[in-house]
Amino acid sequence: MTSPLIFPRLPFRSHSARLNELLGGSTLQWIPRVSSLLGISLGLLVLWGWLIAPKSFVENFPALAGVSPNTALAFALIGFSFRFSRLEAISPWAHGVSKFFRVGVGLLGLITFGELMLVWRTGIDGFLFAMTSPAIDVSYLRMTPASAISFYLAGCSLILLSAGRGFVLCQILSFTIALTSVAAIIASLLAPAFVIMDPAVAVVMLLLCTGIIYTNSHRGLMAVVTSETPGGALARRLLPTCVAAPVVLAWLRLAGQQAGWFSVEAGLVLHVVLSISVFGIAVFWNACVVTRTSGHNDRIEERLREYEMGFLQALQDTAELALVCNAQGILEFANQSARNLLGLEGHPIDRYRLVGLVTAESRSQVTYGITQALVGFSSVKCPVHIASGAQSTAVVLRITPVFQNGQPARLIVLAGVPAVTADKTPRSKGSARASDAIKFLWPADFTPSEAAGKGLPC
């Protein structure tokens, strides 16, 4: 029989995971809060400016003059929906209010897009402040088509997020809005004449989309990016390069062409060559990091396998009953003493459950002991009667859980064997007792703090 894996395989541990543990949680938990507060504050500021003193607002805040009242209203609705969503679990009315805000954002974007592109005559652009300032150019009160469709998609993604389903579609819609916002920001930097949406609107929209994506980052497409696996670590390292490198290279190419350093054709060739070089270096560097980290984990796993083999050998040599079960209580290992006492010789071990090895009267005690061990993260003593042929033997089981990443992985069960039923196989003078065998869980050079980082019991 193949030896069970007492110590589960180690998960890939990236530098971001260690940083998150040192900080006591995720380093990006502030993103939804900051994005919602920014949407609320900017939306209310722009609404107040258009309502109270539109002329002074345009003169004193020219960067925000391109934010129309309807755009500001949509920002405020998205921000408030984020804030109320934190109360949905404890207050039914908060769920209704948040859903109302999200539907309102979607309808506002859809109606505005229909008016701009389909010539609907709804008058929604001037609905809020049509009579406040006739001296202000009405063009300030209009969304761009990209802004309108972005708000409609944002409302749809928020509704899907609130419904708790369609996470992949929700993330696809959020990525679409984010790409549109990035395109608008790049256009404002490299080609100001090509207007997709106002730069201030694009920046706020990008932050709000980031908050939506982060809210369900542990599901759907983002689950791969946020996972503590080699693929997740590789994605997190490459994504910033994929976003920043094309923008920087395009800006350098445009600046060189405008300065007359090279022609359009030469600029195209340089752009392609530099893109290949930058992405090649990024891929090579990330491959080196993943290989180094994986090698470190492999060395630790090799040490753990050595400890495991020593531990299993100690369990096999002990004169006491020793069993290893998975988290469901199904046997994976039994030493010779346990086989002799329980009559397991010649039968596959995985056919038996721990509760099936005791008498009917003791099964409730075993179930309770397993539960206490898993809940309390510690060893539990459980007095039971073991069914041994036609007789029952009173023993005290010591159930010790083994955890991986906070989840139960194995149960180690030890018990003293009465002399009349003990294994008669001759043993060396150094035969281990169960109390000696359990010491192999923590060798002298393997500290509990190191083990805690590897998902082992401490």
C-alpha positions as CSV (number, residue, x, y, z in Angstrom):
1,M,0.0,0.0,0.0
2,T,1.3,3.5,-0.9
3,S,2.0,5.7,2.1
4,P,-0.6,8.4,2.6
5,L,0.4,12.1,2.2
6,I,0.4,13.2,5.9
7,F,1.7,16.6,5.0
8,P,-0.3,18.0,2.1
9,R,1.3,19.5,-0.9
10,L,2.4,23.0,-0.3
11,P,0.6,25.8,-2.2
12,F,2.6,28.2,-4.3
13,R,3.4,31.2,-2.1
14,S,4.2,34.4,-4.0
15,H,5.7,37.6,-2.5
16,S,2.3,39.2,-2.6
17,A,0.8,36.5,-0.4
18,R,3.5,37.0,2.2
19,L,3.0,40.8,2.0
20,N,-0.8,40.3,2.5
21,E,-0.1,38.1,5.6
22,L,2.2,40.7,7.1
23,L,-0.4,43.4,6.6
24,G,-3.2,41.3,8.1
25,G,-5.2,40.9,4.9
26,S,-5.5,41.9,1.3
27,T,-3.4,45.0,0.4
28,L,-6.2,46.1,-2.0
29,Q,-9.2,46.2,0.3
30,W,-9.2,50.0,0.0
31,I,-10.1,50.0,-3.7
32,P,-13.9,49.7,-3.4
33,R,-14.1,52.1,-0.5
34,V,-11.9,54.7,-2.2
35,S,-13.7,54.4,-5.6
36,S,-17.1,54.7,-4.0
37,L,-16.1,57.8,-1.9
38,L,-14.5,59.4,-5.0
39,G,-17.7,58.8,-7.1
40,I,-19.9,60.2,-4.4
41,S,-17.7,63.3,-3.6
42,L,-17.0,64.2,-7.2
43,G,-20.6,63.6,-8.2
44,L,-22.0,65.8,-5.4
45,L,-19.4,68.5,-6.1
46,V,-20.2,68.8,-9.7
47,L,-24.0,68.7,-9.0
48,W,-23.6,71.4,-6.4
49,G,-21.5,73.5,-8.9
50,W,-24.0,73.3,-11.7
51,L,-26.9,74.0,-9.3
52,I,-25.6,76.8,-7.2
53,A,-23.1,78.8,-9.4
54,P,-22.6,77.2,-12.8
55,K,-20.6,80.1,-14.2
56,S,-18.2,80.2,-11.3
57,F,-17.9,76.5,-11.3
58,V,-16.8,76.4,-14.9
59,E,-14.3,79.3,-14.3
60,N,-12.8,77.9,-11.0
61,F,-12.9,74.2,-11.9
62,P,-12.1,74.0,-15.7
63,A,-10.9,70.4,-15.3
64,L,-14.4,69.4,-14.1
65,A,-16.3,71.5,-16.6
66,G,-16.5,68.6,-19.0
67,V,-18.4,66.5,-16.4
68,S,-22.1,66.9,-17.2
69,P,-24.7,67.0,-14.5
70,N,-26.1,63.6,-15.6
71,T,-22.5,62.2,-15.5
72,A,-22.1,63.5,-12.0
73,L,-25.4,62.0,-11.0
74,A,-24.4,58.6,-12.4
75,F,-21.1,58.8,-10.4
76,A,-23.0,59.5,-7.2
77,L,-25.4,56.7,-7.8
78,I,-22.6,54.2,-8.4
79,G,-20.8,55.4,-5.3
80,F,-23.9,55.1,-3.1
81,S,-24.7,51.7,-4.5
82,F,-21.2,50.5,-3.4
83,R,-21.8,52.0,0.1
84,F,-25.2,50.5,0.6
85,S,-24.1,47.1,-0.7
86,R,-22.0,46.7,2.4
87,L,-25.3,46.7,4.4
88,E,-27.2,44.3,2.2
89,A,-26.5,41.3,4.4
90,I,-27.9,42.9,7.6
91,S,-30.6,45.2,6.2
92,P,-33.2,44.3,3.5
93,W,-34.0,48.0,2.8
94,A,-30.3,48.6,2.0
95,H,-30.5,45.9,-0.7
96,G,-33.5,47.6,-2.2
97,V,-31.9,51.1,-2.2
98,S,-28.7,49.7,-3.7
99,K,-30.6,47.9,-6.4
100,F,-32.6,51.1,-7.2
101,F,-29.4,53.0,-7.6
102,R,-27.9,50.4,-9.9
103,V,-31.0,50.2,-12.1
104,G,-31.0,54.0,-12.3
105,V,-27.4,54.1,-13.5
106,G,-28.2,51.6,-16.3
107,L,-31.4,53.5,-17.4
108,L,-29.6,56.8,-17.4
109,G,-26.9,55.6,-19.6
110,L,-29.3,53.7,-22.0
111,I,-31.7,56.7,-22.4
112,T,-28.8,59.1,-22.9
113,F,-27.2,56.8,-25.5
114,G,-30.5,56.5,-27.3
115,E,-30.9,60.2,-27.4
116,L,-27.3,60.7,-28.8
117,M,-27.2,57.9,-31.3
118,L,-30.8,57.0,-32.1
119,V,-32.2,60.6,-32.1
120,W,-34.6,60.0,-29.2
121,R,-36.2,63.2,-28.0
122,T,-36.2,62.7,-24.2
123,G,-34.4,65.9,-23.2
124,I,-32.6,64.0,-20.5
125,D,-29.3,65.9,-20.9
126,G,-30.9,69.1,-19.7
127,F,-33.4,67.5,-17.3
128,L,-31.7,68.4,-14.1
129,F,-30.5,72.0,-14.8
130,A,-32.3,73.2,-17.9
131,M,-33.3,76.4,-16.2
132,T,-30.3,77.1,-14.0
133,S,-27.9,78.8,-16.4
134,P,-29.0,79.8,-19.9
135,A,-25.7,81.7,-20.3
136,I,-23.7,78.4,-20.1
137,D,-23.1,76.6,-23.4
138,V,-25.5,73.6,-23.5
139,S,-22.6,71.4,-24.8
140,Y,-21.4,71.2,-21.2
141,L,-24.6,69.4,-20.3
142,R,-24.2,66.5,-22.7
143,M,-22.5,63.1,-22.2
144,T,-20.4,61.6,-24.9
145,P,-21.7,58.4,-26.5
146,A,-18.8,56.4,-24.9
147,S,-19.8,57.8,-21.5
148,A,-23.4,56.9,-22.0
149,I,-22.8,53.3,-23.1
150,S,-20.2,52.9,-20.3
151,F,-22.8,53.9,-17.6
152,Y,-25.3,51.5,-19.2
153,L,-22.7,48.6,-19.0
154,A,-21.8,49.7,-15.4
155,G,-25.4,49.4,-14.4
156,C,-25.7,46.0,-15.9
157,S,-22.5,44.8,-14.2
158,L,-23.7,46.1,-10.9
159,I,-27.0,44.4,-11.2
160,L,-25.3,41.1,-12.0
161,L,-23.0,41.6,-9.0
162,S,-26.0,42.3,-6.7
163,A,-27.8,39.2,-8.0
164,G,-24.8,37.0,-7.1
165,R,-24.5,35.3,-10.5
166,G,-23.1,35.9,-13.9
167,F,-19.7,36.8,-12.4
168,V,-17.9,36.2,-15.7
169,L,-20.3,38.4,-17.7
170,C,-20.0,41.0,-14.9
171,Q,-16.2,41.0,-15.2
172,I,-16.3,41.1,-19.0
173,L,-18.6,44.2,-18.9
174,S,-16.3,45.8,-16.3
175,F,-13.2,45.1,-18.4
176,T,-15.0,46.7,-21.4
177,I,-15.6,49.9,-19.5
178,A,-12.1,49.9,-18.2
179,L,-10.6,49.5,-21.7
180,T,-12.8,52.4,-22.9
181,S,-11.7,54.6,-20.1
182,V,-8.0,53.7,-20.7
183,A,-8.5,54.5,-24.4
184,A,-10.0,57.9,-23.5
185,I,-7.0,58.7,-21.2
186,I,-4.5,57.6,-23.8
187,A,-6.3,59.7,-26.4
188,S,-6.2,62.8,-24.2
189,L,-2.4,62.3,-23.7
190,L,-1.3,61.4,-27.2
191,A,-4.1,62.7,-29.5
192,P,-6.1,65.5,-27.8
193,A,-8.1,66.1,-30.9
194,F,-9.6,62.6,-30.7
195,V,-12.1,62.8,-27.9
196,I,-13.7,59.6,-26.6
197,M,-14.8,61.0,-23.2
198,D,-13.7,63.7,-20.8
199,P,-10.3,62.8,-19.1
200,A,-11.8,63.4,-15.6
201,V,-14.8,61.2,-16.4
202,A,-12.4,58.5,-17.8
203,V,-10.3,58.5,-14.7
204,V,-13.2,58.3,-12.3
205,M,-14.9,55.6,-14.4
206,L,-11.7,53.6,-14.4
207,L,-11.5,53.7,-10.6
208,L,-15.1,52.7,-10.3
209,C,-14.7,49.8,-12.7
210,T,-11.6,48.7,-10.7
211,G,-13.8,48.6,-7.6
212,I,-16.4,46.5,-9.3
213,I,-13.8,44.1,-10.6
214,Y,-12.2,43.8,-7.1
215,T,-15.5,43.2,-5.4
216,N,-15.8,39.8,-7.1
217,S,-12.1,39.2,-7.7
218,H,-12.2,35.7,-6.1
219,R,-14.7,34.4,-8.7
220,G,-14.9,34.2,-12.5
221,L,-12.0,35.3,-14.7
222,M,-10.3,37.2,-11.8
223,A,-10.0,34.0,-9.7
224,V,-7.1,33.0,-11.8
225,V,-5.4,36.4,-11.4
226,T,-5.9,36.6,-7.6
227,S,-5.1,32.9,-6.9
228,E,-1.9,32.0,-5.0
229,T,-0.6,29.8,-7.8
230,P,2.3,30.2,-10.2
231,G,-0.2,31.2,-12.9
232,G,-1.8,33.9,-10.7
233,A,1.6,35.3,-9.7
234,L,2.7,35.4,-13.3
235,A,-0.4,37.2,-14.3
236,R,-0.1,39.8,-11.6
237,R,3.5,40.5,-12.6
238,L,2.8,40.7,-16.3
239,L,-0.4,42.7,-16.3
240,P,1.3,46.1,-15.3
241,T,3.8,45.6,-18.1
242,C,1.1,44.8,-20.6
243,V,-0.7,48.0,-19.7
244,A,2.2,50.4,-19.3
245,A,4.6,49.3,-21.9
246,P,2.4,50.0,-25.0
247,V,1.5,53.4,-23.7
248,V,5.1,54.5,-23.0
249,L,6.4,53.1,-26.3
250,A,3.6,54.8,-28.3
251,W,4.4,58.1,-26.6
252,L,8.1,57.8,-27.4
253,R,7.4,56.9,-31.0
254,L,5.0,59.9,-31.3
255,A,7.5,62.3,-29.7
256,G,10.3,61.1,-31.9
257,Q,8.3,61.5,-35.1
258,Q,7.1,65.0,-34.1
259,A,10.8,65.9,-33.3
260,G,11.9,64.7,-36.7
261,W,14.2,62.0,-35.4
262,F,12.8,59.4,-37.7
263,S,10.1,58.9,-40.3
264,V,6.7,57.2,-39.8
265,E,8.0,53.9,-41.2
266,A,11.1,53.9,-39.0
267,G,9.0,54.7,-36.0
268,L,6.7,51.7,-36.8
269,V,9.8,49.4,-37.0
270,L,11.2,50.8,-33.8
271,H,7.9,50.4,-32.0
272,V,7.6,46.7,-33.0
273,V,11.2,45.9,-32.1
274,L,11.0,47.7,-28.7
275,S,7.6,46.0,-27.9
276,I,9.1,42.6,-28.6
277,S,12.2,43.4,-26.4
278,V,10.2,44.7,-23.5
279,F,7.7,41.9,-23.4
280,G,10.5,39.3,-23.9
281,I,12.4,40.7,-21.0
282,A,9.3,40.7,-18.8
283,V,8.4,37.1,-19.7
284,F,12.0,35.9,-19.0
285,W,12.2,37.8,-15.7
286,N,8.9,36.4,-14.5
287,A,9.9,32.9,-15.6
288,C,13.1,33.2,-13.5
289,V,11.1,34.3,-10.5
290,V,8.5,31.5,-10.8
291,T,11.3,28.9,-11.2
292,R,13.2,30.2,-8.2
293,T,10.1,30.2,-6.0
294,S,9.0,26.8,-7.2
295,G,12.4,25.4,-6.5
296,H,12.3,26.8,-3.0
297,N,8.9,25.2,-2.4
298,D,10.2,21.9,-3.9
299,R,13.1,21.9,-1.4
300,I,10.7,22.4,1.5
301,E,8.4,19.7,0.2
302,E,11.4,17.3,0.0
303,R,12.2,18.0,3.7
304,L,8.6,17.4,4.6
305,R,8.6,14.1,2.7
306,E,11.6,13.0,4.8
307,Y,9.8,14.0,8.0
308,E,6.7,12.2,6.7
309,M,8.6,8.9,6.1
310,G,10.2,9.1,9.5
311,F,6.8,9.8,11.1
312,L,5.2,6.9,9.2
313,Q,8.0,4.5,10.2
314,A,7.6,5.6,13.8
315,L,3.9,4.9,13.6
316,Q,4.6,1.5,12.0
317,D,7.1,0.5,14.7
318,T,5.0,1.6,17.7
319,A,3.3,-1.0,19.8
320,E,0.2,1.2,20.0
321,L,-2.6,1.5,17.6
322,A,-2.0,4.2,15.0
323,L,-4.3,5.3,12.2
324,V,-4.3,8.0,9.6
325,C,-7.6,9.2,8.1
326,N,-8.6,11.9,5.7
327,A,-10.9,14.8,6.8
328,Q,-14.0,12.6,6.1
329,G,-12.7,9.9,8.5
330,I,-11.8,7.3,5.8
331,L,-8.7,5.3,6.7
332,E,-5.5,5.8,4.7
333,F,-3.0,4.1,6.9
334,A,-3.0,1.6,9.7
335,N,0.1,0.2,11.5
336,Q,0.5,-3.5,12.2
337,S,-0.8,-3.2,15.8
338,A,-4.0,-1.6,14.4
339,R,-4.4,-4.3,11.7
340,N,-4.0,-7.1,14.3
341,L,-6.4,-5.5,16.8
342,L,-9.1,-4.6,14.2
343,G,-8.7,-7.6,11.9
344,L,-7.8,-5.5,8.8
345,E,-5.2,-7.8,7.4
346,G,-5.9,-8.7,3.7
347,H,-8.5,-5.9,3.2
348,P,-8.1,-2.5,1.5
349,I,-7.7,0.2,4.1
350,D,-9.8,2.7,2.3
351,R,-12.9,0.5,2.7
352,Y,-13.1,1.5,6.4
353,R,-14.2,4.6,8.2
354,L,-13.1,5.5,11.6
355,V,-16.6,5.5,13.1
356,G,-17.1,2.0,11.6
357,L,-14.2,0.6,13.7
358,V,-15.9,1.2,17.1
359,T,-19.1,-0.2,18.6
360,A,-22.4,1.4,17.9
361,E,-22.5,2.9,21.3
362,S,-19.2,4.7,20.7
363,R,-19.8,6.2,17.3
364,S,-21.4,9.3,18.7
365,Q,-18.2,9.9,20.9
366,V,-16.0,9.4,17.8
367,T,-18.0,11.9,15.7
368,Y,-18.0,14.4,18.6
369,G,-14.2,13.9,19.0
370,I,-13.5,14.5,15.3
371,T,-15.7,17.6,15.4
372,Q,-13.9,19.0,18.4
373,A,-10.5,18.3,16.9
374,L,-11.3,20.1,13.7
375,V,-13.1,23.0,15.4
376,G,-10.5,23.5,18.1
377,F,-7.4,22.9,16.0
378,S,-5.9,20.7,18.7
379,S,-5.7,17.1,19.8
380,V,-8.8,15.5,21.5
381,K,-8.9,12.4,23.7
382,C,-12.0,10.3,23.1
383,P,-12.7,7.1,25.3
384,V,-14.4,4.5,23.1
385,H,-14.9,0.8,22.7
386,I,-13.3,-0.8,19.6
387,A,-15.0,-3.7,17.9
388,S,-12.4,-6.5,17.9
389,G,-14.0,-9.6,16.5
390,A,-16.8,-10.7,18.8
391,Q,-15.5,-8.6,21.7
392,S,-15.1,-4.9,22.3
393,T,-12.0,-3.3,23.7
394,A,-12.0,-0.1,25.7
395,V,-9.3,2.4,24.5
396,V,-8.7,6.1,24.6
397,L,-8.3,7.5,21.1
398,R,-6.1,10.6,20.7
399,I,-7.3,12.4,17.5
400,T,-4.9,15.0,16.1
401,P,-5.9,17.2,13.1
402,V,-3.5,18.3,10.3
403,F,-4.5,21.4,8.5
404,Q,-3.5,23.0,5.2
405,N,-4.3,26.7,4.6
406,G,-6.8,26.6,7.5
407,Q,-8.7,23.6,6.0
408,P,-8.6,20.1,7.5
409,A,-6.5,17.6,5.5
410,R,-5.7,14.6,7.7
411,L,-6.6,13.1,11.1
412,I,-3.9,11.1,13.0
413,V,-5.5,8.7,15.6
414,L,-3.4,7.1,18.3
415,A,-4.4,4.7,21.1
416,G,-2.9,2.3,23.5
417,V,-3.3,-1.4,22.7
418,P,-4.1,-3.8,25.5
419,A,-1.4,-6.4,26.2
420,V,-3.6,-9.4,25.3
421,T,-4.2,-8.1,21.8
422,A,-0.9,-6.3,21.1
423,D,1.1,-7.2,18.0
424,K,3.3,-10.2,18.8
425,T,5.9,-9.3,16.2
426,P,9.3,-8.9,17.8
427,R,10.5,-5.3,18.0
428,S,13.8,-3.7,18.6
429,K,14.7,-2.2,21.9
430,G,14.1,1.2,20.5
431,S,10.6,0.5,19.5
432,A,8.7,3.8,19.6
433,R,5.6,4.6,21.6
434,A,2.8,6.7,20.2
435,S,4.0,9.7,22.2
436,D,7.5,9.3,20.7
437,A,6.1,8.9,17.1
438,I,4.1,12.1,17.3
439,K,7.4,14.0,17.9
440,F,8.2,13.5,14.2
441,L,5.5,16.1,13.5
442,W,7.9,18.7,14.7
443,P,11.6,18.0,14.2
444,A,14.0,20.1,16.2
445,D,15.1,22.1,13.2
446,F,11.6,22.8,11.9
447,T,10.0,25.6,13.9
448,P,6.3,26.1,14.4
449,S,6.4,29.5,12.8
450,E,7.8,28.0,9.6
451,A,5.2,25.3,9.7
452,A,2.4,27.8,10.2
453,G,3.4,29.4,6.9
454,K,3.3,26.1,5.2
455,G,-0.2,25.1,6.2
456,L,0.8,22.5,8.9
457,P,-0.5,22.2,12.5
458,C,1.2,24.2,15.2
